[in-house]
Amino acid sequence: MGRKPNAMTVRGVKDWLEAPAAGIAERGGKLNLLRGAVARVTTPLLPDDYLHLANPLWSARELRGRVVDVRKETADSATLVIKPGWGFDFRYEPGQYIGIGILVEGRWHWRSYSLTSPPDWNDPRYGKKVIAIAVKAMPEGFLSSHLVNGVSPGTVVRLAAPQGAFVLPSPPPPKVLFLTAGSGITPVMSMLRAMDRRDAVTDVVHIHSARTAEDVMFAAELDDLHARHPGFVSHVHLTGEKGKFATDALDELYPDWRERQTWACGPLGMLDEIEKHWHAAGLESALHVERFEVERSATTEGGTVTFGKSGRTVTVDGATTLLEAGESTGVQLPFGCRMGICQTCVVTLSSGHARDLRNGIERFEGEKVQTCISAAAGDCTLEV
């Protein structure tokens, strides 16, 4: 007799139970397979509501982490050491960033921060593998100030998987130049720490700008790397004394800069100058740039946003997302991660233009937009 197509076999049950939990890293190993089994056996009642009572990091639906340490780096910056829960992939690339969500006054706030820890970091002080980010409090930054001054060990956060193309290859190039300023040093610290752990510090020059010596993040660690590795040069430029670092000075200080693969991260003005300098030298392919902010005047001019179904309108500037615009006038728009990853906030643009604040790509009438990372490029109407 023929077997019924849907008949359950021992092999079929095994495959069904061992399927990974949806939406979680596929490389989670046997523990991730167990999570998939638990999620399926308990369907339609998901196990998270029970698991979090035992451990808030046990979730089959989202990545979570617990802050295990907060260390001051400077007066206005701190390192947060985080122990991720189930499903986090520690095999990220040095230089990538993660999304972090934290509950403040009953509302989840999301931002992206560069990882400062090397991949597969197993620090004996914290037991199992951990990750780290470093945050600099900005005067206009509500969440950055909260992370630096208002978060204590034990806080549970939500996490988004590591991503980003500003990465150091393995093995690293034989000659490297890092150009950073302020908190732009954070992704480069992951790269330097990875090179140090792998004993792969080649010929590396790191030029870092800060206003004063007290403003230099990771100053002691940079000095230590400089002392331990003959091939590493830590050049700290204090702008309060010498003004901003001029790229023209490279010819005198490090005349072989044209031979180096360069990674640059810092304020927009600094990056613009670096890009022009490398372009003039015909070396664009040797330059890798990470921008933490979007230049407001270069991306969008703002405008009046109309919400079609409610008929409500609000006039906003070019730094306000469409999601924030709706919330400011009482329109309840769908959202999830609030950082452009989950696609929950996607709506149709009925008329006008909007721009993606991450890359400046413009969206037109009839196209879908992610309201959490898009702003008005003139007057526009949303079909919501």
C-alpha positions in Angstrom: 0.0 0.0 0.0 1.2 3.5 -0.7 2.0 5.8 2.2 -0.2 8.8 2.7 1.6 12.0 1.8 1.0 13.6 5.2 1.6 10.6 7.3 4.0 11.3 10.2 7.1 9.1 10.2 9.8 8.8 12.9 12.1 10.8 10.5 9.4 13.3 9.8 8.8 14.0 13.5 12.5 14.3 14.1 12.9 16.8 11.3 9.9 18.8 12.5 11.2 19.0 16.1 14.7 19.9 15.1 13.7 22.7 12.8 15.3 26.0 14.1 13.1 28.5 15.8 11.8 31.0 13.3 13.6 34.3 13.1 16.6 33.3 15.1 20.2 32.6 13.9 20.4 29.4 12.1 23.8 28.6 13.5 22.5 28.3 17.0 23.6 24.7 17.4 21.8 21.9 19.3 20.4 24.4 21.8 18.7 26.3 19.1 17.2 23.1 17.7 15.8 22.4 21.2 14.2 25.8 21.2 12.5 25.1 17.9 11.2 21.8 19.3 9.8 23.5 22.4 8.2 26.2 20.3 6.4 23.7 18.1 5.3 21.3 20.8 3.7 24.1 22.8 2.0 25.7 19.7 -0.4 27.6 19.7 0.9 28.7 23.2 4.4 30.0 22.7 6.8 29.0 25.4 8.3 32.5 25.9 5.7 33.5 28.5 6.8 30.6 30.6 10.6 30.6 29.8 11.1 34.3 30.7 9.9 33.5 34.3 13.0 31.3 34.6 15.4 33.4 32.6 14.5 36.6 30.6 17.1 35.8 28.0 15.3 32.5 27.0 13.2 33.6 24.0 12.4 31.8 20.8 10.9 34.9 19.2 13.5 37.7 19.6 17.1 38.3 20.6 17.7 39.5 24.1 20.6 40.4 26.3 21.4 41.4 29.8 23.8 44.2 30.7 26.4 42.7 33.0 28.7 45.7 33.3 28.8 49.5 32.7 32.3 51.0 32.6 33.0 54.7 32.2 35.4 55.5 29.4 35.3 59.3 29.7 33.1 61.7 31.5 30.5 61.4 28.8 31.0 57.9 27.4 30.7 54.3 28.7 31.2 50.7 27.7 28.2 48.4 28.1 29.1 44.7 28.4 26.1 42.6 27.4 25.5 38.9 27.8 23.3 37.9 24.8 20.6 35.2 25.2 19.6 32.4 22.9 20.2 32.7 19.2 22.9 35.4 19.1 25.6 34.8 16.5 29.0 35.6 18.0 30.8 35.1 14.6 30.2 38.7 13.5 32.9 40.6 11.7 35.1 43.3 13.4 33.5 46.7 12.7 29.9 45.6 12.5 27.1 47.1 14.6 24.0 45.9 16.4 20.6 47.3 17.2 19.8 47.7 20.9 16.3 48.3 22.3 15.8 49.5 25.8 12.6 50.1 27.7 12.4 53.7 29.0 9.2 55.0 30.7 7.1 52.3 29.2 8.3 52.6 25.6 10.9 50.7 23.7 13.6 52.9 22.1 16.0 51.5 19.4 19.4 52.7 18.2 22.4 51.1 16.5 25.8 51.0 18.0 29.1 49.6 16.8 30.4 46.5 18.6 33.7 47.2 20.3 34.3 43.6 21.3 36.1 41.2 19.1 34.1 38.2 17.7 33.7 35.2 20.0 34.8 37.2 23.0 34.9 35.0 26.1 35.8 37.2 29.0 36.4 35.2 32.2 35.2 38.1 34.3 31.6 37.5 33.0 31.6 33.7 32.5 30.3 32.9 29.1 30.6 34.8 25.8 29.7 38.5 25.9 29.6 41.5 23.6 30.4 45.2 24.2 29.3 48.5 22.8 30.6 51.9 23.7 28.2 54.9 23.8 29.0 58.6 23.9 26.3 60.8 25.4 25.2 63.5 23.0 23.5 66.7 24.2 20.5 66.1 21.9 20.6 62.3 22.3 18.0 61.1 24.8 18.8 57.4 24.5 22.6 57.8 24.4 22.5 59.9 27.6 20.3 57.3 29.2 22.6 54.4 28.2 25.7 56.2 29.6 24.1 57.5 32.8 20.9 55.6 33.4 21.5 51.9 32.7 22.6 49.6 35.5 23.9 46.0 35.4 21.0 43.5 35.2 19.0 45.5 32.7 17.5 43.3 30.0 17.6 44.7 26.4 16.5 43.6 23.0 19.1 43.0 20.3 19.2 43.0 16.6 21.7 40.8 14.8 25.1 42.2 13.8 25.3 43.8 10.4 27.2 46.3 8.4 29.9 46.4 5.7 32.5 48.5 7.5 34.5 45.5 8.4 38.1 44.3 8.7 38.9 41.3 6.5 40.7 38.3 7.9 43.7 38.2 7.4 44.0 42.0 7.6 45.9 43.9 4.9 49.7 44.2 5.4 49.5 48.0 5.8 46.5 49.6 7.5 45.5 53.2 8.4 42.7 54.0 10.8 41.4 57.6 10.9 38.9 58.2 13.7 37.5 61.1 15.8 35.2 61.1 18.9 33.0 58.0 19.1 34.1 57.1 15.6 36.8 55.0 17.3 34.2 52.4 18.4 34.1 50.1 15.3 37.9 50.4 15.0 38.4 49.2 18.6 36.7 45.9 17.6 39.1 45.7 14.7 42.2 46.4 16.9 41.0 44.0 19.5 40.4 41.2 16.9 43.9 41.8 15.5 45.4 41.7 18.9 43.7 38.5 19.9 44.7 36.8 16.6 48.3 38.1 16.9 47.7 39.7 13.5 48.7 43.3 14.2 50.6 44.0 11.0 51.8 47.5 10.0 49.0 49.7 11.5 48.8 53.4 12.0 45.8 54.8 14.0 45.2 58.6 14.0 42.5 59.5 16.5 41.2 63.0 17.1 39.7 64.2 20.4 39.2 67.6 22.0 41.4 66.9 25.1 43.3 64.0 26.5 40.4 63.4 28.9 38.1 63.0 26.0 40.1 60.1 24.4 38.1 56.9 24.6 40.1 53.7 25.4 43.2 55.9 26.0 44.9 53.3 28.3 44.2 50.4 25.9 45.6 52.3 22.9 48.8 53.1 24.9 49.1 49.4 25.8 48.7 48.2 22.2 51.3 50.8 21.2 53.7 49.5 23.8 53.2 45.8 23.0 53.1 45.8 19.2 56.1 47.2 17.3 53.9 47.4 14.2 51.2 49.6 15.8 51.4 53.4 16.0 48.8 55.2 18.1 48.7 58.9 17.1 46.4 61.0 19.2 45.6 64.4 17.9 44.2 66.9 20.4 42.0 69.3 18.5 41.6 71.7 21.5 45.3 72.4 21.2 46.1 71.9 17.6 42.8 72.4 15.7 41.4 69.7 13.5 43.7 67.1 11.9 44.5 68.1 8.3 44.8 65.3 5.8 47.6 67.3 4.1 49.7 66.4 7.1 49.8 62.8 6.1 52.5 63.3 3.6 54.8 64.6 6.3 53.8 62.3 9.1 53.1 59.0 7.3 54.2 59.4 3.7 53.3 55.8 2.9 49.6 56.5 3.5 48.9 55.9 -0.2 50.0 52.3 0.3 47.6 51.6 3.1 44.0 50.3 3.2 42.2 53.0 5.2 39.2 52.8 7.5 37.7 56.2 8.5 34.9 56.9 11.0 33.9 60.2 12.7 32.1 63.5 12.1 30.6 64.2 8.7 32.9 67.1 8.0 36.0 65.0 8.7 34.7 62.2 6.4 33.9 64.6 3.6 37.4 66.0 3.7 39.0 62.5 3.8 36.9 61.3 0.8 37.9 64.4 -1.2 41.6 63.8 -0.4 41.5 60.1 -1.4 39.5 60.9 -4.5 42.1 63.5 -5.6 44.8 60.9 -5.1 42.8 58.3 -7.1 42.6 56.0 -4.1 38.8 55.6 -3.6 39.1 51.8 -3.7 41.5 51.8 -0.7 39.1 53.9 1.5 36.4 52.4 3.7 34.0 54.9 5.4 31.4 54.5 8.2 29.0 57.4 8.8 27.1 57.5 12.1 24.8 60.3 11.1 23.0 61.5 8.1 23.7 65.1 7.0 20.3 66.8 7.3 20.7 69.4 4.6 22.0 66.8 2.2 19.1 64.4 2.6 15.7 66.0 3.0 14.1 69.3 3.5 11.1 68.3 5.5 7.6 69.4 4.7 3.9 68.9 5.6 3.0 65.2 6.1 -0.7 64.2 5.6 -2.1 61.0 7.0 -4.7 60.0 4.5 -7.2 58.0 6.5 -7.4 60.4 9.5 -6.9 63.6 7.5 -4.4 64.8 10.1 -1.4 66.9 9.0 1.8 68.0 10.6 4.7 70.1 9.4 8.1 68.6 10.3 11.8 69.3 9.7 14.2 67.1 7.8 15.4 65.2 10.9 12.0 63.9 12.0 11.0 60.5 10.8 7.5 59.9 9.3 6.8 57.6 12.3 7.7 60.3 14.7 5.6 62.8 12.7 2.6 60.6 13.0 3.0 60.0 16.7 3.4 63.7 17.3 -0.1 64.3 16.0 -1.8 61.3 17.5 -1.7 58.9 14.5 -1.0 55.4 15.5 1.3 54.0 12.9 2.5 50.4 13.0 6.1 49.9 14.2 8.4 47.2 15.6 12.1 47.7 15.8 12.1 51.5 15.1 15.5 51.1 13.3 14.6 49.9 9.7 15.1 46.1 10.2 11.8 44.4 10.9 9.6 46.0 8.1 6.6 46.3 10.4 6.3 50.1 9.8 6.0 49.9 6.0 3.2 52.0 4.4 2.4 53.3 1.0 3.3 56.8 -0.1 0.1 58.2 -1.7 1.7 61.4 -3.0 4.9 63.4 -2.7 8.4 62.2 -1.9 10.2 60.7 1.1 13.9 59.8 1.7 15.6 57.0 3.5 17.7 58.7 6.2 20.3 55.9 6.1 21.3 56.3 2.5 19.4 59.2 1.0 17.5 57.0 -1.5 14.3 58.8 -2.5 10.9 57.2 -2.6 8.0 58.4 -4.9 4.2 58.2 -5.1 2.9 54.7 -5.0 6.1 53.2 -3.4 6.4 51.6 0.0 8.3 53.4 2.7 9.7 52.4 6.1 8.3 55.2 8.3 10.8 54.7 11.1 13.9 55.5 9.0 12.3 57.8 6.3 11.6 61.6 6.4 9.6 63.9 4.2 11.3 65.3 1.1 8.8 68.1 0.7 5.0 67.7 1.3 3.8 64.1 1.2 0.8 61.9 2.0 0.8 58.5 3.6 -1.9 55.9 3.0 -2.6 55.2 6.6 
